[in-house]
Amino acid sequence: MYVWSKLSNSQWIDAWEERFSGNSNLVIEYLKGGKSVRLRLFCESKKEADAVVERFGGSARKLVSADWNKVVEPPKPVKIRDAFVLTAETRPKELAALKKANAKRDLIVIPPEMAFGTGDHATTSTCLRLLVDVGRTRKNTKWSVADLGTGTGVLAIAATKLGCAEAYACDFDPFAVAVAARNAERNETSEIVVKEQDVLKWKPRKKGYDVVLANLFSTVLIEAWPVIARSLAPGGDLIVSGILATQAWDVFTAAAEHGIGFPQVIKKGKWVTARGGHLKDLIEAPDL
């Protein structure tokens, strides 16, 4: 067993929590004074620990005196409406039991890795619930999806299982792109197009997408509104998250400047998720 460790300013704790969301081997310790935190991630191999060092800095060392012989249990499954069960479980016997116990729900398997969106974080789970609602309003139509900042690919995977005809997913992080592609294959949704792409430099197709998903940090969303507005087709549904409640006003004010509004806003803990679209469409059909 190896442990990766790094010191960080406490202002970045939300980013670290979401980056490793679903990984039960992460420990965050506040240091005296509360201005700094020590991050520790316990890894099964030196290769895994070194990969974390390469991506995030810090250091790794072999853990000598600790009881790490028992299997670490994955996070508990997350139920999304009556449509999905998200699980980090990969053991065949346990997966079979989970499928049997949830026969009427589709199973989505997302093992915890160093990418956003395992499903147990408030931002991802709320996005998924709103996506289920959107998918049902578009049932029996050929709708398309763009998942911006896809992370593990879970939103694009869910959209595909809900019946979307075309799914595009992108992330600026090559590691996340690889994770999303593996998860798409794992969940039998390999038709999803997964690309390495910085959303701020993305040139969306002219006809846009019927549904756009953007689970991004507030600062990125504010910069990305011009691109997101162009990517959303007329009459399209937009679901955004990754927004701290303290930053929501700035995010939504910036969105309005680009013709985007959000009549449905959900606060869960310190996070905000919203569903909306082009203001001109919302005026004509205000009820979601």
Buried (B, 14 or more C-beta within 10 A) or exposed (E): BBBBBBEBEBEEBBEBEBBBBBBBBBEBEEEEEEEBBBBBBBBEEEEBBBBBBEEBEBEBEEBEEEEEEEEEEBBEBBBBBEBBBBBBBEEEEEBEEBBEEBEEBBBBBBBBBBBBBBBBBBBBBBBBBBBBBBBEEBEEEEBBBBBBBBBBBBBBBBBBBBBBEBBBBBBBBEBBBBBBBBBBEBBEBEEBEBEEBBBEEBEBEEEBBBBBBBBBBBEBBBBBBEBBBBBBBEEBBBBBBBBBEEBBEBBBEBBEEBBBBBEEBBBBEEBBBBBBBBBEBBEEEEEB
